[in-house]
Amino acid sequence: MGIKVKETTPQQIEELREKFNTKYASSPPAAPFHPTDIDRIRNDHLWLQRFLEMHDLDMEASFNKLWETCAWRQSYGANDLHESQLNQEYLNEGSVFVHSSDVDGKPLLIFRVKLHSKSKNLDELIRIVVYWVERTQREKHLTQLTIVFDMAGTGLATMDLDFVKRIVETFKQYYPNALNYILVYELAWVLNAAFKVIKALLPPKAVEILKMISKKDINQYVTKDKCLASWGGEDGYEFSFVPEARQVTSKPVAANAGDDDQFGDKKVTFANTAPVVLKESNINEMHTPSEGMLSINPKEFINFNSKNAEATLNLKSVATSAVTYKIQTTSPEKFRVRPRCGIIQPNQEASINIWLKSEHQLSGESKDKFLVMAMMAPGGECGGSDVAELWRSKSPSAVDVEQHRLVCRFDENKAKAQPDCAAKASKASVDCKKSAVGHDPQSAMERQLAFTQNLQYVTLALLLLLFAGFGFLMYQQLGHHGSNCPKATAYSCAKRK
């Protein structure tokens, strides 16, 4: 089925392609976009068509979202995401996987919600979702998918609105017109409020493909032979992860090979073109407590302003020759960093600006971290065009690399200066009590779920009282009849005379 869209023309697709090529040549990004994405744009119409369809053929909106998506894919490493970079426990438990297809032949991206736990790291779960989408669209050329939220056996304890919101936002922001259906299977009545919030998060066009289904009508969307046995179908599949067989992709494509104009200004620095995905398990090992090359201020924390979610990190070279640096994070999808890497001359400083994207929040328990790496520039100095290549081939754990680990948090001092707002560092957000009411769908959803749960308890209590009252009345009624029952009289035949 898919969403209803306006039909694109070859001329419109070509116009969008030329618009992209012109900007890429005249104002190239600091980090070249991935060659797979460049090839899609220059030699394939389908990806461009999806952007135009999603934005009602609005050329400017389609172009801006295309450029933003390419930048995100480059920083996130979407094309090169490998199963070894994923949380193996989450990957192998089978709470998220792709299997079978719907009535239109579109692969099913299945979420078994009852296996989810709110204690899981959402960033690592979303990374698994992105992996499955990318893998499926490689195997079946940019195919649409059908999402199945398998809610069977799900209760309030495992219903995580943050996770659902992140899934919806990921598709809405970076995968235009990539869904055929969104199927919600066997949703318990107590979670009906959650369905309303999920519906509110979707773009208007996507609402028409959102379907509530059960065993009675699932075969309208997935044929019986393709349905899992747990859905009443004939497919006895049991999840077991199978690694993907794929070819190694080439290096990113520069806007104009051989043209280093974009690197001419020494103040211009460059994003990492092949970022290593950091995790909580390995970033703790990447830390050099001494300052042999860089002095960092602040030293241990990246303090985000509670008003605008911005932070500044100052780097100063304490070495006797030029130093190159690179910045990485455990959550590249959450942050914009400018610049990400560059060169600092002796006794010179560089200011790094970091923004927390509006659609994201800091993770609790200080799980969002940054890693600042430094090493001496070869020969004491190197050109800007060499910086990206230098770090691209460098291992973060090399002995000549100095490392500094910093934890993300909101600035506590500034938060205290705002009495009308509660600074909630554990939730990585600062919500004004007055302004948040009625404007945050997630908070409204949590209140509605709590109300529903309390209503369920009250209803159960009332039912118990009703049964007790009914039993008491029956007992009284039976006792009353028993005490007023007339005694049996004996009848005898009249004596015969």
KEBAGU-20201 format. One record per residue (C-alpha): residue in one letter; z, x, y. Coordinates in steps of 0.001 Angstrom, whole numbers, plus 500000, padded with zeros to 6 digits. Layout:
BEGIN
+-----+--------+--------+--------+
: res :     pz :     px :     py :
+-----+--------+--------+--------+
:   a :      Z :      X :      Y :
...
+-----+--------+--------+--------+
***
This chain:
BEGIN
+-----+--------+--------+--------+
: res :     pz :     px :     py :
+-----+--------+--------+--------+
:   m : 500000 : 500000 : 500000 :
:   g : 501246 : 502320 : 502752 :
:   i : 501731 : 501350 : 506367 :
:   k : 499014 : 499513 : 508257 :
:   v : 497224 : 501943 : 510567 :
:   k : 494262 : 502042 : 512880 :
:   e : 491154 : 503596 : 511399 :
:   t : 490332 : 507078 : 512648 :
:   t : 486851 : 508420 : 513330 :
:   p : 485459 : 511902 : 512604 :
:   q : 485089 : 512424 : 516357 :
:   q : 488794 : 511804 : 516950 :
:   i : 489776 : 514190 : 514167 :
:   e : 487474 : 516865 : 515567 :
:   e : 488896 : 516345 : 519054 :
:   l : 492428 : 516882 : 517767 :
:   r : 491293 : 519997 : 515897 :
:   e : 489620 : 521457 : 518988 :
:   k : 492674 : 520673 : 521087 :
:   f : 494848 : 522606 : 518652 :
:   n : 492449 : 525556 : 518375 :
:   t : 492177 : 525851 : 522156 :
:   k : 495919 : 526041 : 522674 :
:   y : 496410 : 528368 : 519698 :
:   a : 493892 : 530782 : 521214 :
:   s : 495017 : 530548 : 524853 :
:   s : 498807 : 530097 : 524440 :
:   p : 499674 : 531187 : 520922 :
:   p : 503182 : 530720 : 519538 :
:   a : 505501 : 533742 : 519416 :
:   a : 505437 : 533565 : 515626 :
:   p : 501999 : 532764 : 514158 :
:   f : 501893 : 529508 : 512241 :
:   h : 501613 : 529666 : 508466 :
:   p : 498078 : 530252 : 507090 :
:   t : 498332 : 527172 : 504892 :
:   d : 498909 : 524975 : 507925 :
:   i : 496155 : 526700 : 509921 :
:   d : 493761 : 526152 : 507018 :
:   r : 494717 : 522466 : 506828 :
:   i : 493921 : 522027 : 510495 :
:   r : 490689 : 524002 : 510601 :
:   n : 489163 : 523028 : 507263 :
:   d : 490674 : 519714 : 506201 :
:   h : 490640 : 516321 : 507913 :
:   l : 493465 : 514559 : 506021 :
:   w : 496477 : 516164 : 507726 :
:   l : 495034 : 515583 : 511197 :
:   q : 494172 : 512031 : 510232 :
:   r : 497810 : 511351 : 509276 :
:   f : 499063 : 512406 : 512731 :
:   l : 496512 : 510192 : 514474 :
:   e : 497358 : 507229 : 512240 :
:   m : 501086 : 507579 : 512805 :
:   h : 500679 : 507609 : 516588 :
:   d : 498105 : 504801 : 516894 :
:   l : 495290 : 507229 : 517726 :
:   d : 497167 : 508522 : 520801 :
:   m : 495585 : 511975 : 521121 :
:   e : 498304 : 513573 : 523260 :
:   a : 501196 : 512268 : 521145 :
:   s : 499414 : 513302 : 517939 :
:   f : 498750 : 516810 : 519265 :
:   n : 502334 : 517337 : 520469 :
:   k : 503771 : 516224 : 517134 :
:   l : 501251 : 518380 : 515237 :
:   w : 502270 : 521472 : 517207 :
:   e : 505988 : 520666 : 516826 :
:   t : 505565 : 520154 : 513087 :
:   c : 503765 : 523489 : 512648 :
:   a : 506561 : 525245 : 514536 :
:   w : 509198 : 523577 : 512371 :
:   r : 507356 : 524416 : 509158 :
:   q : 507110 : 528059 : 510229 :
:   s : 510801 : 528375 : 511122 :
:   y : 511976 : 526392 : 508085 :
:   g : 509690 : 528250 : 505686 :
:   a : 508431 : 524962 : 504237 :
:   n : 505250 : 526394 : 502690 :
:   d : 507086 : 529269 : 500992 :
:   l : 510189 : 527371 : 499866 :
:   h : 510973 : 528540 : 496326 :
:   e : 513343 : 527089 : 493740 :
:   s : 515327 : 530339 : 493779 :
:   q : 516283 : 529578 : 497398 :
:   l : 517828 : 526232 : 496455 :
:   n : 521326 : 525275 : 495377 :
:   q : 520925 : 525498 : 491608 :
:   e : 523760 : 523083 : 490861 :
:   y : 522232 : 520374 : 493043 :
:   l : 518732 : 521109 : 491763 :
:   n : 519588 : 520869 : 488071 :
:   e : 521853 : 517810 : 488185 :
:   g : 518835 : 515598 : 488895 :
:   s : 520112 : 513583 : 491842 :
:   v : 516726 : 514203 : 493532 :
:   f : 513477 : 514740 : 491641 :
:   v : 509825 : 513681 : 491389 :
:   h : 508607 : 511839 : 488303 :
:   s : 506038 : 509213 : 487300 :
:   s : 504048 : 507120 : 489819 :
:   d : 503843 : 503669 : 491369 :
:   v : 501162 : 501000 : 490914 :
:   d : 498928 : 502855 : 493378 :
:   g : 499269 : 506164 : 491531 :
:   k : 501575 : 507712 : 494151 :
:   p : 504322 : 510031 : 492799 :
:   l : 507893 : 508705 : 492829 :
:   l : 510501 : 510708 : 494747 :
:   i : 513666 : 509434 : 493077 :
:   f : 517175 : 509566 : 494536 :
:   r : 519879 : 508708 : 491987 :
:   v : 522534 : 507836 : 494523 :
:   k : 525383 : 507421 : 492031 :
:   l : 525231 : 511190 : 491358 :
:   h : 525708 : 511966 : 495043 :
:   s : 528994 : 513062 : 496568 :
:   k : 529874 : 513100 : 500247 :
:   s : 531377 : 516563 : 499777 :
:   k : 527955 : 518108 : 499114 :
:   n : 526227 : 520297 : 501699 :
:   l : 523609 : 518083 : 503356 :
:   d : 521492 : 521020 : 504515 :
:   e : 521076 : 522246 : 500943 :
:   l : 520289 : 518726 : 499735 :
:   i : 517621 : 518279 : 502411 :
:   r : 516168 : 521664 : 501462 :
:   i : 515736 : 520306 : 497915 :
:   v : 514047 : 517169 : 499285 :
:   v : 511628 : 519313 : 501330 :
:   y : 510952 : 521476 : 498269 :
:   w : 509964 : 518450 : 496157 :
:   v : 507742 : 517015 : 498895 :
:   e : 505986 : 520342 : 499484 :
:   r : 505579 : 521018 : 495778 :
:   t : 504130 : 517554 : 495119 :
:   q : 501703 : 517778 : 498041 :
:   r : 500514 : 521165 : 496778 :
:   e : 499928 : 519839 : 493267 :
:   k : 498282 : 516634 : 494502 :
:   h : 496523 : 517370 : 497763 :
:   l : 498696 : 515931 : 500568 :
:   t : 499391 : 512848 : 498486 :
:   q : 501607 : 510077 : 499755 :
:   l : 504860 : 509475 : 497903 :
:   t : 506989 : 506460 : 497101 :
:   i : 510714 : 506914 : 497669 :
:   v : 513007 : 505174 : 495171 :
:   f : 516667 : 504872 : 496117 :
:   d : 518195 : 504116 : 492706 :
:   m : 521400 : 502360 : 493784 :
:   a : 522456 : 501202 : 490298 :
:   g : 526128 : 501961 : 489821 :
:   t : 526537 : 502987 : 493457 :
:   g : 529601 : 501957 : 495438 :
:   l : 531141 : 502716 : 498794 :
:   a : 532438 : 506052 : 497496 :
:   t : 528957 : 507521 : 496912 :
:   m : 527040 : 505784 : 499709 :
:   d : 526446 : 508554 : 502251 :
:   l : 524792 : 507333 : 505440 :
:   d : 524484 : 510873 : 506815 :
:   f : 522325 : 511863 : 503844 :
:   v : 520125 : 508774 : 504088 :
:   k : 519762 : 509309 : 507831 :
:   r : 518675 : 512941 : 507313 :
:   i : 516102 : 511898 : 504716 :
:   v : 514640 : 509267 : 507036 :
:   e : 514604 : 511658 : 510005 :
:   t : 512878 : 514412 : 508004 :
:   f : 510015 : 512140 : 507006 :
:   k : 509805 : 510514 : 510431 :
:   q : 509679 : 513828 : 512296 :
:   y : 507642 : 516113 : 510028 :
:   y : 505733 : 514103 : 507387 :
:   p : 503532 : 511551 : 509189 :
:   n : 502327 : 508616 : 507125 :
:   a : 503481 : 510342 : 503939 :
:   l : 505090 : 507297 : 502280 :
:   n : 503474 : 504533 : 500262 :
:   y : 506634 : 502508 : 499615 :
:   i : 510376 : 502817 : 500156 :
:   l : 512020 : 501036 : 497221 :
:   v : 515754 : 500245 : 497178 :
:   y : 516673 : 499423 : 493572 :
:   e : 519704 : 497306 : 492579 :
:   l : 521624 : 497421 : 495852 :
:   a : 525121 : 495961 : 495435 :
:   w : 525970 : 493107 : 497800 :
:   v : 528849 : 495102 : 499243 :
:   l : 526275 : 497601 : 500554 :
:   n : 524012 : 495066 : 502261 :
:   a : 525219 : 496365 : 505609 :
:   a : 523889 : 499802 : 504661 :
:   f : 520455 : 498290 : 504068 :
:   k : 520427 : 496939 : 507618 :
:   v : 521241 : 500372 : 509069 :
:   i : 518585 : 502107 : 506951 :
:   k : 516097 : 499520 : 508184 :
:   a : 517109 : 500183 : 511797 :
:   l : 516526 : 503932 : 511377 :
:   l : 512930 : 503475 : 510246 :
:   p : 509952 : 503402 : 512609 :
:   p : 508652 : 499839 : 513063 :
:   k : 505576 : 500613 : 510971 :
:   a : 507680 : 501801 : 508026 :
:   v : 509773 : 498638 : 507833 :
:   e : 506899 : 496780 : 506175 :
:   i : 506913 : 499199 : 503211 :
:   l : 510698 : 498923 : 502677 :
:   k : 511348 : 496722 : 499642 :
:   m : 514560 : 495498 : 497988 :
:   i : 513954 : 495312 : 494231 :
:   s : 515745 : 494729 : 490933 :
:   k : 514832 : 494746 : 487252 :
:   k : 513213 : 491338 : 487714 :
:   d : 510570 : 492447 : 490194 :
:   i : 510323 : 496244 : 489924 :
:   n : 507098 : 495927 : 487936 :
:   q : 505359 : 494694 : 491083 :
:   y : 505618 : 498270 : 492335 :
:   v : 506014 : 500390 : 489185 :
:   t : 504341 : 499319 : 485946 :
:   k : 506557 : 498923 : 482887 :
:   d : 505132 : 501947 : 481098 :
:   k : 505929 : 504090 : 484181 :
:   c : 509424 : 502647 : 484719 :
:   l : 512431 : 504627 : 483560 :
:   a : 514387 : 503123 : 480684 :
:   s : 517347 : 502621 : 483028 :
:   w : 515103 : 500367 : 485129 :
:   g : 514156 : 498268 : 482111 :
:   g : 510931 : 500171 : 481490 :
:   e : 509392 : 502115 : 478619 :
:   d : 509670 : 505645 : 480040 :
:   g : 512511 : 507458 : 478256 :
:   y : 512286 : 510511 : 480537 :
:   e : 515464 : 512579 : 480990 :
:   f : 515427 : 514958 : 483940 :
:   s : 515153 : 518668 : 483241 :
:   f : 513972 : 520989 : 485996 :
:   v : 510709 : 522843 : 485343 :
:   p : 509845 : 525702 : 487763 :
:   e : 506613 : 525413 : 489691 :
:   a : 503672 : 527632 : 488812 :
:   r : 502061 : 528665 : 492095 :
:   q : 500132 : 531470 : 493738 :
:   v : 501612 : 533739 : 496397 :
:   t : 500390 : 532804 : 499872 :
:   s : 499124 : 535282 : 502402 :
:   k : 500776 : 536399 : 505648 :
:   p : 500759 : 534215 : 508763 :
:   v : 497540 : 534092 : 510731 :
:   a : 497676 : 535344 : 514294 :
:   a : 495872 : 533332 : 516940 :
:   n : 493485 : 536190 : 517573 :
:   a : 493646 : 539105 : 515171 :
:   g : 493717 : 542395 : 517007 :
:   d : 494710 : 540806 : 520320 :
:   d : 498210 : 541897 : 521330 :
:   d : 498305 : 540289 : 524772 :
:   q : 501035 : 537944 : 523637 :
:   f : 503246 : 540995 : 523063 :
:   g : 502561 : 542771 : 526354 :
:   d : 505760 : 541839 : 528211 :
:   k : 508779 : 543756 : 526943 :
:   k : 510990 : 540751 : 527630 :
:   v : 508977 : 538627 : 525221 :
:   t : 510416 : 538628 : 521708 :
:   f : 509279 : 537082 : 518509 :
:   a : 510475 : 534743 : 515821 :
:   n : 510719 : 535888 : 512250 :
:   t : 507545 : 534894 : 510450 :
:   a : 509014 : 534943 : 506959 :
:   p : 512704 : 534051 : 507287 :
:   v : 515113 : 534736 : 504488 :
:   v : 517025 : 531551 : 503667 :
:   l : 520683 : 532383 : 504131 :
:   k : 523421 : 530534 : 502315 :
:   e : 527182 : 530338 : 502469 :
:   s : 527279 : 532353 : 499246 :
:   n : 525437 : 535399 : 500614 :
:   i : 525994 : 535506 : 504356 :
:   n : 529624 : 536566 : 503874 :
:   e : 528378 : 539780 : 502291 :
:   m : 526057 : 540523 : 505229 :
:   h : 528427 : 541866 : 507851 :
:   t : 528918 : 545242 : 509505 :
:   p : 532226 : 545251 : 511388 :
:   s : 531455 : 548352 : 513482 :
:   e : 529152 : 548376 : 516533 :
:   g : 526862 : 551343 : 516035 :
:   m : 523764 : 549816 : 517635 :
:   l : 524605 : 546480 : 519237 :
:   s : 527583 : 545109 : 521101 :
:   i : 527678 : 541326 : 520769 :
:   n : 529405 : 538891 : 523094 :
:   p : 530994 : 536707 : 521845 :
:   k : 531807 : 538714 : 518754 :
:   e : 532741 : 536126 : 516128 :
:   f : 531646 : 532701 : 517324 :
:   i : 528633 : 530995 : 518834 :
:   n : 530228 : 528567 : 521273 :
:   f : 528112 : 525493 : 521966 :
:   n : 528612 : 523614 : 525207 :
:   s : 529946 : 520176 : 524334 :
:   k : 527787 : 518478 : 527003 :
:   n : 524325 : 519825 : 526254 :
:   a : 524782 : 521498 : 522815 :
:   e : 523550 : 524860 : 524166 :
:   a : 524929 : 528335 : 523574 :
:   t : 524209 : 531838 : 524855 :
:   l : 524579 : 535055 : 522883 :
:   n : 524499 : 538391 : 524735 :
:   l : 523304 : 541534 : 522968 :
:   k : 523768 : 545006 : 524449 :
:   s : 522392 : 548225 : 523009 :
:   v : 525043 : 550934 : 522567 :
:   a : 522630 : 553276 : 520818 :
:   t : 520895 : 556306 : 522325 :
:   s : 517407 : 555008 : 521558 :
:   a : 515595 : 551685 : 521361 :
:   v : 517020 : 549096 : 518959 :
:   t : 515200 : 546184 : 517355 :
:   y : 517056 : 543020 : 516438 :
:   k : 516444 : 539828 : 514497 :
:   i : 518458 : 536606 : 514312 :
:   q : 518688 : 534278 : 511324 :
:   t : 520748 : 531215 : 510479 :
:   t : 521906 : 529308 : 507440 :
:   s : 520430 : 526116 : 508934 :
:   p : 517070 : 526932 : 510584 :
:   e : 516136 : 523250 : 510807 :
:   k : 519097 : 522548 : 513118 :
:   f : 518612 : 525158 : 515803 :
:   r : 516076 : 526427 : 518319 :
:   v : 516569 : 530117 : 519092 :
:   r : 514768 : 531931 : 521912 :
:   p : 514108 : 534757 : 521356 :
:   r : 514691 : 535328 : 517654 :
:   c : 513885 : 539025 : 517576 :
:   g : 512889 : 541800 : 519930 :
:   i : 513583 : 545292 : 521328 :
:   i : 516488 : 546461 : 523512 :
:   q : 516395 : 549795 : 525281 :
:   p : 519571 : 551991 : 525510 :
:   n : 522327 : 550393 : 527651 :
:   q : 520141 : 547339 : 528236 :
:   e : 521055 : 543740 : 527415 :
:   a : 519282 : 540685 : 526047 :
:   s : 520395 : 537069 : 526329 :
:   i : 519695 : 534783 : 523393 :
:   n : 519558 : 531042 : 524025 :
:   i : 520430 : 528722 : 521152 :
:   w : 520067 : 524931 : 521135 :
:   l : 521437 : 522476 : 518601 :
:   k : 518678 : 519904 : 518099 :
:   s : 519577 : 516386 : 519176 :
:   e : 518950 : 514883 : 515742 :
:   h : 521425 : 517259 : 514069 :
:   q : 525137 : 517985 : 514139 :
:   l : 527179 : 521045 : 513238 :
:   s : 528461 : 521017 : 509676 :
:   g : 532186 : 520793 : 509126 :
:   e : 534372 : 523648 : 507887 :
:   s : 532360 : 526259 : 509861 :
:   k : 529423 : 526231 : 507450 :
:   d : 526740 : 526819 : 510096 :
:   k : 526441 : 530563 : 510717 :
:   f : 524132 : 533059 : 512390 :
:   l : 523330 : 536574 : 511258 :
:   v : 522332 : 539150 : 513891 :
:   m : 520634 : 542213 : 512407 :
:   a : 519753 : 545458 : 514166 :
:   m : 518058 : 548750 : 513334 :
:   m : 516636 : 551695 : 515221 :
:   a : 513064 : 551300 : 516428 :
:   p : 510782 : 553794 : 514657 :
:   g : 510094 : 556785 : 516885 :
:   g : 512590 : 555504 : 519427 :
:   e : 510230 : 552772 : 520646 :
:   c : 507614 : 550423 : 519304 :
:   g : 505243 : 547860 : 520691 :
:   g : 505877 : 544164 : 520534 :
:   s : 503137 : 543653 : 517975 :
:   d : 505032 : 545929 : 515607 :
:   v : 508357 : 544103 : 515790 :
:   a : 507451 : 541077 : 513672 :
:   e : 505724 : 543242 : 511066 :
:   l : 508668 : 545658 : 511013 :
:   w : 511190 : 542934 : 510211 :
:   r : 508818 : 541105 : 507891 :
:   s : 508889 : 544003 : 505459 :
:   k : 512566 : 544864 : 505931 :
:   s : 515316 : 543762 : 503547 :
:   p : 518400 : 542358 : 505315 :
:   s : 520619 : 544355 : 502953 :
:   a : 518982 : 547727 : 503694 :
:   v : 521474 : 550527 : 504427 :
:   d : 520037 : 551195 : 507902 :
:   v : 520432 : 547587 : 509023 :
:   e : 523509 : 546688 : 511071 :
:   q : 524689 : 543102 : 510616 :
:   h : 526934 : 540784 : 512597 :
:   r : 528000 : 537375 : 511310 :
:   l : 528924 : 534584 : 513745 :
:   v : 530245 : 531081 : 513119 :
:   c : 529018 : 528046 : 515075 :
:   r : 531509 : 525840 : 516882 :
:   f : 531877 : 523790 : 520038 :
:   d : 533574 : 525547 : 522951 :
:   e : 537226 : 524502 : 522625 :
:   n : 538136 : 525369 : 526224 :
:   k : 535368 : 523223 : 527669 :
:   a : 536125 : 520416 : 525261 :
:   k : 539757 : 520295 : 526430 :
:   a : 538576 : 519910 : 530034 :
:   q : 536998 : 516578 : 529153 :
:   p : 539886 : 514111 : 528673 :
:   d : 537659 : 511089 : 528229 :
:   c : 535846 : 512640 : 525302 :
:   a : 537354 : 513614 : 521972 :
:   a : 536216 : 517012 : 520764 :
:   k : 535669 : 516722 : 517069 :
:   a : 534778 : 520219 : 515884 :
:   s : 535325 : 519296 : 512250 :
:   k : 532512 : 516770 : 512538 :
:   a : 530501 : 519020 : 514836 :
:   s : 530104 : 516370 : 517498 :
:   v : 531725 : 515279 : 520732 :
:   d : 531669 : 511525 : 521158 :
:   c : 532742 : 509739 : 524298 :
:   k : 534921 : 506877 : 523115 :
:   k : 533547 : 504419 : 525617 :
:   s : 529872 : 505332 : 525593 :
:   a : 529634 : 505682 : 521834 :
:   v : 530618 : 502101 : 521115 :
:   g : 527589 : 500058 : 520243 :
:   h : 525132 : 502955 : 520607 :
:   d : 525737 : 505017 : 517447 :
:   p : 524241 : 503249 : 514422 :
:   q : 526117 : 505512 : 512042 :
:   s : 529511 : 504675 : 513572 :
:   a : 528590 : 501007 : 513639 :
:   m : 527602 : 501243 : 509993 :
:   e : 530892 : 502885 : 509035 :
:   r : 532825 : 500154 : 510830 :
:   q : 530748 : 497482 : 509145 :
:   l : 531254 : 499012 : 505695 :
:   a : 535005 : 499265 : 506293 :
:   f : 535029 : 495624 : 507386 :
:   t : 533038 : 494639 : 504283 :
:   q : 535435 : 496503 : 502025 :
:   n : 538469 : 494860 : 503648 :
:   l : 536750 : 491491 : 503396 :
:   q : 536243 : 492087 : 499700 :
:   y : 539955 : 492770 : 499213 :
:   v : 540925 : 489666 : 501232 :
:   t : 538502 : 487520 : 499237 :
:   l : 539959 : 488800 : 495961 :
:   a : 543495 : 488075 : 497168 :
:   l : 542526 : 484552 : 498218 :
:   l : 540937 : 483924 : 494821 :
:   l : 544097 : 485037 : 493068 :
:   l : 546192 : 482722 : 495260 :
:   l : 543775 : 479874 : 494587 :
:   f : 544020 : 480330 : 490834 :
:   a : 547801 : 480591 : 491028 :
:   g : 547991 : 477380 : 493078 :
:   f : 545652 : 475561 : 490738 :
:   g : 547705 : 476659 : 487735 :
:   f : 550929 : 475502 : 489390 :
:   l : 549448 : 472090 : 490174 :
:   m : 548218 : 471684 : 486611 :
:   y : 551660 : 472595 : 485304 :
:   q : 553321 : 470077 : 487610 :
:   q : 550860 : 467351 : 486680 :
:   l : 551340 : 467851 : 482954 :
:   g : 555134 : 467923 : 483355 :
:   h : 555111 : 464670 : 485337 :
:   h : 553100 : 462813 : 482688 :
:   g : 555380 : 464115 : 479955 :
:   s : 558585 : 462733 : 481579 :
:   n : 557136 : 459247 : 482223 :
:   c : 555536 : 458689 : 478806 :
:   p : 556773 : 455335 : 477394 :
:   k : 558582 : 455442 : 474130 :
:   a : 556645 : 454308 : 471134 :
:   t : 557607 : 450851 : 469920 :
:   a : 557682 : 449913 : 466304 :
:   y : 555796 : 446848 : 465256 :
:   s : 556777 : 444858 : 462196 :
:   c : 555229 : 441978 : 460485 :
:   a : 556877 : 438631 : 461048 :
:   k : 558968 : 437493 : 458131 :
:   r : 557390 : 434869 : 456016 :
:   k : 559256 : 431697 : 455716 :
+-----+--------+--------+--------+
***
